[in-house]
Amino acid sequence: MEVTALCIRLLLNVLMLLLDEQVQLSFAQQAYAAWIVPTRLQLFDYSPITFNCEGFNTTTGWRVMRNKKGKVSMCFSNWETATPSICAIKTVYPTDSGEYWCETVDGEKSNIVNVTVTAGPVILESPAVPVMEGKAVTLHCRSKTSSVHIADFYKDGLLLGTGPVGELTISSVSKSNEGLYKCRISDFGESPESWLAVRDAAFVHIVPSRLQFFEHEFVFIYCDGFFNDLTKWRVMKKIKETTTTCKRKLETPGPCNITTAFSFDSGEYWCEAEGKKSNVVDITVTDGPVILESPALPVTEGDNVILRCRNKTTSNLKADFYKDGLLIKNTTTAEMIIHGVSKSDEGLYRCNIPEAGKSAESWLAVRAHQGGIAVSIVVAILLVTVLLLLLMMGLNYMKCKVLTVLVLLLSAQVQHSDCHKADASFPRIVPSRLQFFEYESLFINCDEMSTFNKLTEWRVMRKFDDKKTICNVKWEKTGSCNITSTFTGDSGEYWCQAEGKTSSIVNIVVTAGPVILESPASPVMEGDDVTLRCRNKTTSNLKAYFYKDGVLIRSSSTGHVTIRSVSQSDEGHYKCNISGAGESAESWLAVTDMPVILESPRLPVVEGNNITLHCRGRNTVNAIVHFYKDGILIRNSTARNMTIHSISKSHEGLYKCHISGVGESDETLVAVTDDRDNLFAQVCTLISIVIAVFLLLLVMGLYHWYKDTSEAQLQQATDVDVTTQEPINRKGH
């Protein structure tokens, strides 16, 4: 049998896709958290969803990845100028269910979020990211028509409680509340299960990011991660057995800025808030001539670590490096790289520059990484692919159709055209709201905007008291704006600017008052649900009154209201009031039009069958819908559906639709196959199922083997996430 060049090329495509997906399999690091909008893990089909990340350094180039049924790939959007740093899907289907995470080009990964899209009648709305111990968590049980039902809630299969309005609140969540949750509404049905994760750790950060400093250098210490949820966190220090706040004023929360460090500032530093503690860092300030620059935070197994030895004048001198008192390396550049760091590299490091002196010792901490099984999986994939090649060569009359279907199955779902086109002209704000209490952190970025993601010198600008200025202190190329501790003077208008281009403006309010309104920082799309939250500095679960354009619209005993299926009429100025506490400032809620989408079959249709094309968009009375094939008008109708009866090869082509007064959809391909093609597609499906079962069993076996052998190492890594125990003196190791 002759194997054509096309067959071989398609087979290589399959092989490369499999390799690309499996090599990147590893467990997520908890230092970064993937964000979902809307912030929940379950969605009805046809809902929109957007993925991005918090905590990644955007200059390193990160991308959204996903794992659907064992197939790992990038998650793409079809924005006007799409970037891999955000994945926005206009219309989700059950096939979009799977694991999503963020990954940098350097291999750093965020946590994994497991999203479930259901065609069923009920979903459970639960937090998409881990919640902090002590916080209140509200679970919502929703049907497609309403969220106000009597609902039963289950944890790990056991009845937990009943919510008379479809809500169940856990007032003070703890580790014991972690588990699989679902809900049930009588006469409607049951939701899928979703995992509720509880977090307990925070990290103290140092700028510059090292543990040793010369005298008279500045040191900036702040708290990141889970302390963003708390309003009065403080940096603590322990020097010569005396524990106190890093700041002189005990009642002043926020970061600690040591403008001029001295040797007596050496000691242990950590973050503390509401009884919670972060990890501990041991900072050394020396009046000597040499310091060792080493990572301030634990590094992950497999990463590369650079140690630098420098004196006060230069860092490019011959140096000797020591670990636990033993000489390990001599260098002529005063720099040492540990490739693929492991737990065995953990220890006390110092350095020595001849004729200059030696540094103090600093502890290098390494946290376990549950990777390592990817290579075995790749080998298994290669073996299975070779078997597939032999099988394909034996199927004489298939004409490469099976390979074509395999390529479609691997790539069609990633590059489907119905992706959510969010408003790309607004800067991203973290946390995603417009009002802040004083001392909260605020991050503003422009990287994800279609106008700016290809420009190299964009900046975040701001205007307050009629004065325009750059948000950063210095004019830097990548001008994200990070305000670690906000004050009322930071209130004003913010926007992005580059090469004569200007984004839309967001109006941020920082208040010294007791109440804020949490509302979306960027426009929401028509048809989405919007939740407004009223909170004071201590809690968000108080009775509150909500106003639109100065008129009372609703009260809530839980401090939040949800506007279902938002429309243009919901645009306006919103504020809230908590009795006995006070009133928030006003913020504008903006609403954008729903895009037009043509729903069509994603995989080839068999000749002789009937198909229906659906044109979806904003509801407009008596709007005329135009259907096009290959750019030629084929039908006008007030109905939004078009049925093609007994489809044939002549119907194959690019289809789109246009709704008068609303807009036009993107083009989508309708492919047609004959019965013979369908037979081979079924054969291919059967083979794929067998292969999938084999790979699943292989992966499970490898995972359990690796988990058992690495359990001891994982136990040693738990001292990285210190929350309630006393600070650890690393020099005692």
Secondary structure as GFF3:
##gff-version 3
##sequence-region A 1 733
A	DSSP	alpha_helix	5	23	.	.	.	ID=ss1
A	DSSP	beta_strand	33	37	.	.	.	ID=ss2
A	DSSP	beta_strand	42	44	.	.	.	ID=ss3
A	DSSP	beta_strand	49	54	.	.	.	ID=ss4
A	DSSP	three_ten_helix	58	60	.	.	.	ID=ss5
A	DSSP	beta_strand	62	68	.	.	.	ID=ss6
A	DSSP	beta_strand	71	74	.	.	.	ID=ss7
A	DSSP	beta_strand	87	89	.	.	.	ID=ss8
A	DSSP	three_ten_helix	94	96	.	.	.	ID=ss9
A	DSSP	beta_strand	98	104	.	.	.	ID=ss10
A	DSSP	beta_strand	113	118	.	.	.	ID=ss11
A	DSSP	beta_strand	122	125	.	.	.	ID=ss12
A	DSSP	beta_strand	131	132	.	.	.	ID=ss13
A	DSSP	beta_strand	137	143	.	.	.	ID=ss14
A	DSSP	beta_strand	151	155	.	.	.	ID=ss15
A	DSSP	beta_strand	158	163	.	.	.	ID=ss16
A	DSSP	beta_strand	167	170	.	.	.	ID=ss17
A	DSSP	three_ten_helix	175	177	.	.	.	ID=ss18
A	DSSP	beta_strand	179	185	.	.	.	ID=ss19
A	DSSP	beta_strand	189	190	.	.	.	ID=ss20
A	DSSP	beta_strand	194	196	.	.	.	ID=ss21
A	DSSP	beta_strand	198	199	.	.	.	ID=ss22
A	DSSP	beta_strand	202	207	.	.	.	ID=ss23
A	DSSP	beta_strand	212	214	.	.	.	ID=ss24
A	DSSP	beta_strand	219	225	.	.	.	ID=ss25
A	DSSP	three_ten_helix	226	229	.	.	.	ID=ss26
A	DSSP	beta_strand	234	239	.	.	.	ID=ss27
A	DSSP	beta_strand	242	245	.	.	.	ID=ss28
A	DSSP	beta_strand	256	258	.	.	.	ID=ss29
A	DSSP	three_ten_helix	263	265	.	.	.	ID=ss30
A	DSSP	beta_strand	267	273	.	.	.	ID=ss31
A	DSSP	beta_strand	276	277	.	.	.	ID=ss32
A	DSSP	beta_strand	281	286	.	.	.	ID=ss33
A	DSSP	beta_strand	290	293	.	.	.	ID=ss34
A	DSSP	beta_strand	299	300	.	.	.	ID=ss35
A	DSSP	beta_strand	305	311	.	.	.	ID=ss36
A	DSSP	beta_strand	319	323	.	.	.	ID=ss37
A	DSSP	beta_strand	326	331	.	.	.	ID=ss38
A	DSSP	beta_strand	335	338	.	.	.	ID=ss39
A	DSSP	three_ten_helix	343	345	.	.	.	ID=ss40
A	DSSP	beta_strand	347	353	.	.	.	ID=ss41
A	DSSP	beta_strand	357	358	.	.	.	ID=ss42
A	DSSP	beta_strand	362	364	.	.	.	ID=ss43
A	DSSP	beta_strand	366	367	.	.	.	ID=ss44
A	DSSP	alpha_helix	374	394	.	.	.	ID=ss45
A	DSSP	alpha_helix	401	411	.	.	.	ID=ss46
A	DSSP	beta_strand	428	430	.	.	.	ID=ss47
A	DSSP	beta_strand	435	437	.	.	.	ID=ss48
A	DSSP	beta_strand	442	445	.	.	.	ID=ss49
A	DSSP	beta_strand	459	464	.	.	.	ID=ss50
A	DSSP	beta_strand	467	470	.	.	.	ID=ss51
A	DSSP	beta_strand	481	483	.	.	.	ID=ss52
A	DSSP	three_ten_helix	488	490	.	.	.	ID=ss53
A	DSSP	beta_strand	492	498	.	.	.	ID=ss54
A	DSSP	beta_strand	501	502	.	.	.	ID=ss55
A	DSSP	beta_strand	506	511	.	.	.	ID=ss56
A	DSSP	beta_strand	515	518	.	.	.	ID=ss57
A	DSSP	beta_strand	524	525	.	.	.	ID=ss58
A	DSSP	beta_strand	530	536	.	.	.	ID=ss59
A	DSSP	beta_strand	544	548	.	.	.	ID=ss60
A	DSSP	beta_strand	551	556	.	.	.	ID=ss61
A	DSSP	beta_strand	560	563	.	.	.	ID=ss62
A	DSSP	three_ten_helix	568	570	.	.	.	ID=ss63
A	DSSP	beta_strand	572	578	.	.	.	ID=ss64
A	DSSP	beta_strand	582	583	.	.	.	ID=ss65
A	DSSP	beta_strand	587	589	.	.	.	ID=ss66
A	DSSP	beta_strand	591	592	.	.	.	ID=ss67
A	DSSP	beta_strand	597	599	.	.	.	ID=ss68
A	DSSP	beta_strand	605	606	.	.	.	ID=ss69
A	DSSP	beta_strand	611	616	.	.	.	ID=ss70
A	DSSP	beta_strand	625	629	.	.	.	ID=ss71
A	DSSP	beta_strand	632	637	.	.	.	ID=ss72
A	DSSP	beta_strand	641	644	.	.	.	ID=ss73
A	DSSP	three_ten_helix	649	651	.	.	.	ID=ss74
A	DSSP	beta_strand	653	659	.	.	.	ID=ss75
A	DSSP	beta_strand	663	664	.	.	.	ID=ss76
A	DSSP	beta_strand	668	670	.	.	.	ID=ss77
A	DSSP	beta_strand	672	673	.	.	.	ID=ss78
A	DSSP	alpha_helix	675	709	.	.	.	ID=ss79
A	DSSP	alpha_helix	711	716	.	.	.	ID=ss80
A	DSSP	three_ten_helix	717	720	.	.	.	ID=ss81
A	DSSP	three_ten_helix	730	732	.	.	.	ID=ss82
###
